[in-house]
Amino acid sequence: MVSTESILAFAAMSLLVIAIPGPSVLFVIGRALAHGRRTALATVLGNQTGSYLLVTAVAWGLGAVVESSMAAFTAVKLAGAAYLVYLGVQAFRHRKEMRAADLAAPAGERRGDLRTVLDGVVVGVTNPKGFVFFAAMLPQFVNHSTGHVPLQMMVLGLLPVAIGLITDTLWGLGASAARSWFARSDRRMSMVGGVGGFAMIGLGVTVAATGPAD
């Protein structure tokens, strides 16, 4: 139903986007710095669960509309591209406001594992980067001629969730093992924001210039 070419292409695009630190990554890092490895891993699990809820919403809501309307596809694609560029510009403009101290702020009372997972779900569901990516990119990698577009989107959506589970876990483990390295340098966080901003701008331009899969 979903071609191998589409799977590989979407996996590569997903890896590119996920490699750009965004709200979810910063949240995982913050939890790792504040609470350590166990909380970071629970946060990652919740975060990716929330991301797949976004996939489901996009697939069964937007997917049905896109399947029957090229105008709707174009509108969503251009809106997503514009918002990605906006997020990139904002990230670059405010890169110096990213403070290591904010990530390492006192955490307060430790929450249970279930509450930590639920916190991650909320962040994943409300992550604008995730919603824009799924809404703008998923329709471009489905095979419209075979039908079942929502189901194809849900299958493809497993790829970024799996990739995110791996990469966010690495971020969490790295942050929990190197708290002092992150906490003592605002410049490092500023560089992350600048690079991420440029990458999102480039991704937005790419989204605007590409079309759906045949």
Secondary structure, 3 states (H helix, E strand, C coil): CCCHHHHHHHHHHHHHHHCCCCHHHHHHHHHHHHHCHHHHHHHHHHHHHHHHHHHHHHHHHHHHHHHHCHHHHHHHHHHHHHHHHHHHHHHHHCHHHCCHHHHCCCCCCCCCHHHHHHHHHHHHHCCHHHHHHHHHHHHHHCCHHHCCHHHHHHHHHHHHHHHHHHHHHHHHHHHHHCHHHHHCCHHHHHHHHHHHHHHHHHHHHHHHHCCCCC
